[in-house]
């Protein structure tokens, strides 16, 4: 259109129909001007169209980006609002920036009341600045006491600078009730199982005692057989006494008396005793593998009982002979004492039960030795672990926490 109008204007000027500013004396100048201007018009039209097209495409992309951002913002908002846990974020001054629906439900406080205000309206037990980690506290929501588990972490920007805090909390009230109920059921189940085991352990020696006494009462047996029956009765009475003593030791433990002593000296005493018991035959060797010297703070009498029980179990596990290796080492700020035998081992399905009271794999055992040792290690804030391969051997590890190693 610009070219047509320009051409019309030039023709009118060339024919003197319009005032002429520039005199067209020659047709060449006339055509040259038309060509230059029309080319410029088309070039400008092309550039304008190209820029307009790019602008339209840019607008479309911006509109698409804007829609995606709005959808993402909506999605993020819905995710935050749909979280089953309460979510609260604050700035560096403790002012609440975000408070989701679950937080409203748990605390009984509306978002409008909290956002822009101090965090203490919701979680008054927290102290600013918040320490990272997890804690459990009581809150009152609509007159109801609730137990909430609170987890706190730092809110950082892309440059790792501190922007505020993120507080996530859950209502643990019902879960705690269920946990308490489960503990009660486990307690009663354990008491029932323990009672059954005690009755079973006591019934056997009582049956032997009853039979022996009834036969002696009849007074119809030979003198040598009477002596044998008396020996059986006395042995079963001793067995009953041992069961009662072990059970009392397990059920009513005496608080440990902590002292500082050299653990290797205590182990040497245990080894000397183990080398002179009936279970130790000439086919069993006891080897010591100590590293350095260790001063520990523990109850020496109780630790002596632990070593004695572990040693006797190791000897009983090697009826055909073998080797018991007792070693010590310092590992991760703890003293690890290992009793490793080459005995018959323990089947995998029995490993998880060996620390239960009255559980035993031996014919004459009470099943309280390892249970007592486990209890003693708990009293010392330590641990007693076991690994075993049937037919190869068993390894018990006594772990004492925070021990001091000296050269």
Order of alpha helices (4+ residues) and beta strands (2+ residues): alpha-alpha-beta-beta-alpha-alpha-beta-beta-beta-alpha-alpha-beta-alpha-beta-beta-alpha-beta-beta-alpha-alpha-beta-beta-beta
